[in-house]
Amino acid sequence: MTRNDKAYGAAVEDRAASAAVELDRVVKVYQQTHAVDGISFSLPRGSITGLLGGNGAGKTTTIAMIMGLVLPTSGRLKVLGHRMPQESASVLGRINFQSPYVDMPMRLTVRQNLTVFGKLYAVKNLPDCIATLARDLDLTDFIDRTNGKLSAGQKTRASLAKALINQPELLLLDEPTASLDPDTADWVRAHLEHYRKQHGATILLASHNMLEVERLCDRIIIMKRGHIEDDDTPNAILTRYNRTALEDVFLDVARGRGNGARKAAR
């Protein structure tokens, strides 16, 4: 191996180490269905990336593989410098997930739920951490109410508190402001922006709220039928599709108008 080869190899390793998430030709097949079909991307540390696509696009499967919950059929996947799912034990304490569609135990109060999850993550000064999250996410009025008696919006905020309990380096979000009124949703987005800046966290956001994606995301990855249809900054994608709103781009891709729009723009 020449000195140049060694230098190139070291540069590749440095880039891989600096990526919070790295997917290389990842495939997931369920029986005869390619839920994810050879996708590749990397997420720089400290970035916020929107993962867009209609139902069945492969977003949930992609997130599940990043979390180590689903084994890829083929390809390579690293999270925070570790292979997934082979080295998941080195990663799981440093990542977290939030979805309003995944309920916490209904018979436990919000405080009890946060205590359980905090202990699972070995959070230090757990009571103080819970008190801070209750203040920041406005949980105080219902923190001692059982999860089963919360409104949809309250459950969403409690779920987000659970996702932040361990101050994750990588935060995976699925519709983080679903069921929230506009004022509370805006507040939650501001908190996520602050959290990213304060902790240098990387956020992968799956959302159908295009205004939310435009506000939060540095980059957008659009998926359709297991493939990546586009991957760029919000402004670049809007320009390429000759659109002024991401919702129109989403519809172009979903209805098969995306390829023609991209070709015309090139």
N, C-alpha and C positions, 0 to 999 in steps of 0.2 A: 504493500500500500504506500503510495507516495505521500509527501507532506501535504499536497493539495487535497488528496483524498481524505486524509485525516482531518484537515481543516473543514472540509465540506461536511464530513460526518459529525464533527463537533457542532457545527452551525445548525445542522438538522436537529441534533439532540437538544440544543439550547432553545430552538423554536418549540419543540415538543414540550420541554419542561415549562415554558412560559405560558402554554395554553392551558386554560382551565378544563376544556373539553376538546377531545380530538377524535373524530370519526374518520375512518379510512375504508371506503368501499364496503360499508356495512349493509348486510342483507339479513332480513328476517322473513322466513317462510312459514306460514301456518298451513299445513296440508299442501294444497296446490296454490294458495294465495300468497303473493309477495307483498306483505304488509309494508315492508321497507326494502327497496330494491337498489342497493349499491350506492348509498349516499355517502358523501365525504364533506366534512366541514370542521373547522376548529374555532373555538371561542376564546379570544384573548382574555386574560384575567382582568377583572374590573369592568367588563363590558356588559351592556344590556342588549340582548338579541330577541327579536320577536320571531316566533315559529308559527307561521300561518298556514291555513289549509282547511278545506271543507271536511265533513265527516268522512272517515275512511282514508284520509290523506297519508296517515302514518305518523302523525304527531305523537299520539299517546304511546305507541310502540317505541318510538325513538326515545321519549323521555324515560320509559320503563327500562330500556337497555342502558341508558346513561346511569340510572339508579342501581343497576345490577339486578333488577327484578326479573328481567327477561334475557335469556341467553341468545346472542346473535347466531344466525345460521352460518354466517361467514363474515369475514372482515375483521378489522381491528378497532378497538375502542379504548381510549384512555380518559380518565377523569382525575384531575389534579396530579397528573404525572404517573398514575397507577393504572394498570390494565384492569378492565372490567369484563366479567365479574370476578376474575381470578384473584385480584387483590382488593376486593371490596372492603375487607376488614380494615384496611388502611385509609379508607375514604369515607365510609358511611357516617362517621362522627363529625365530618367536616362539611356535609351537604344536608339539605332538607328540602321538603316538598310541601306544596300547598295546593289544595283543590277544594272548592265548595261542594264538590260532588262526592267527597270522601269524608264521612262523618266520624267524629271522635265518639268514644263511648257515651251513650245517651244518659246513663244513670249517674254519671259523675258530673260534678260541677266543673265550671271552666277552670277554677283554681286547682281542683284535683287532677283534671286532665293535664294541665300544664306542669303540675308537680310530677306526675307519672312520666311524661315525656322528658322533662328536665332531668330526672334521675336516670332515665335510659341513656341520655347523652352525657351523664356525669357533670352536669352544669354546676359550677361553683357559685356560692352565694345565691342559691336558687330562689329563696323568698324575695330578695332584693331584685333579682332579674324579673320575676313575675310581676312585682309591683311596678317596675319601669315599663314593661310591656303593657300592663293594664292602663297606665297613664297615657302612654304614647298612642295606643290604639283604642282608647276610650272604652275600656272593658269594665271600669270600676262599678257601674250600676248593676251589672249582671254577673260579676265574676264568681259569686257564690250561688248562682242559679244552675240547675242541671242542664246539660247540653240539649236534652230532649225538649226543654221548655223555651228554647231560644228561637227568635225569629230567624229567617233565612240570612238577613244581613248581619245579625249578631253572630251567627255560626261562622259566617265568612271571616269576620274580624277575629274570632277566637281561633279559627284554623290558621290564620296568618300569624297570630301570636305563637302558636305551636311551631310553625315553620321557622320562626326567628329565635326560638328558645335557646338554641346552641350557637347563636351568632355564626351561621354557616358561611363558608367561603363560596359555596355554590348554592344558589337558590333556584329551584325549579318551580314555576308558577303556572297553574292551569286556571284561567279565567279568575284572576285574583279579586276582581271587584264585582263579580256576578252577584245580583240581588241587593246591591247597595244603591242607596239614593245618590244622585249626582254630587251632593256636597260631601258625603262621607267617602264616596269613591275617589273624589279629587284629593281628599285628605290622605287616603291610603296610598295613592300614587306618589304624593309628596313625601310620605314616610319612606316608601321604597327607594325613591331617588336619594333621600338623605342617608338611608342605610347603605346604599351602594357606595356613596362618596365617603362616608365615615369609616367603613370597614374594608373598602376595596373589593367588595364582593362581586362575583359574576352572577348575572341573572339571565335565565332562559325563560321567556314568557310566551306561553301559548294562549292566545286570546282571539275572540271574534269581535272585540271592540276596537275598531280601527283607529278611533280618536285616541284611545289609550296607547295603542302601539306607536302611533305617530309622536305622541308626547314623550314616551319613555325610552324608545329603542334607538340605539345607534345604528342598528343593522336589522335587516329583515330577511328571513329564509322562508320562501314560499314552497310548500309541498303539495303534490297532487299524485294520487295513486302510487304512493311509495317512492316517488322521484322528487328531486329538487328542481322546481320550475324556474326559480330565480333566487338570487342571493346578492344583496347590495344594501347601500344606505337607503333610507326612505326617500330622500330627494332624488337619488339616481333612479330608483325604480319608478317614481312618479314621472320623471322625465322620459324614461325609456318607453313607458306605456302611453305617454302623452295624456296623462290624467292629472287632476288637481287633488284627488282624494284617494286614499288607499282602499276605501270600500269599492270604488270603481275598478281598481286593479284586481282586487279579490274576485269580483264578479267576472272580469275578463278571463282570469285564469280558470275559475270554476266552470264557465260556460264555453271554454275552448277557444276564446278569442285572444289568449295571451301570446301564443306563438306568432300569430300574424302581427300582433302589435310590436313584438320585439324585433321581428325581421324588418318591419317597416322602419323602426327607429334606427336600425343599423345601416 
